[in-house]
Amino acid sequence: MSVYFEVKESFTVVGKLGQGFASESQSWIPSLWQEANHNFEEIRSLAKTDAEGNIVGIWGAMSDLTESFKRWTDQGKYLAGCEVYDDSVAPTGWTKWVIPSYKFAVMKCNKNTYQEKFNYMINEFIPHTNYSIVGAVHEYYNPSETNGDLYLYFPIEKISKDRL
């Protein structure tokens, strides 16, 4: 299975926030995406874009219940949203998170392979490479890819500002 590494500076996501039990995530996360997609026009002007005007990223950002970006325990928070400019102000009904800088181990998957690849990272790749997960895992959806693929971002090292 193919894993690559990416150092990503702190970034900002505005989205629809929910929380629930990890074991029930398939029942409460999809409605966050429906709400975010249905109301996207409310944040379109905040979306970070590339030189051609394309949105740079859609994120399923995750955090512990304290919003410290630690891993989920039996419960967690999920933000279904879009990467935005750092100075953006979230409109009413939306939530803004600033995700800290990390070195990530990244793996591509799709809806059918999500659990298999997530388990591989947790149970095989991370332990066998002497890394550890130092924060919440995030989902990245590249807007230019319309084939249903997504990327799982496993934070393996927190990056301090003086290292960037």
Secondary structure, DSSP 8 states (H G I E B T S, - for coil): --EEEEEE--EEEEEEEEEEEGGGHHHHHHHHHHHHHHTGGGTGGGB-B-TTS-B--EEEEEE-TTSS----SSEEEEEEEEEE-TT----TT-EEEEE--EEEEEEEE-TTTHHHHHHHIIIIIHHHTT----S--EEEE-TT--SS-EEEEEEEEE--GGG-
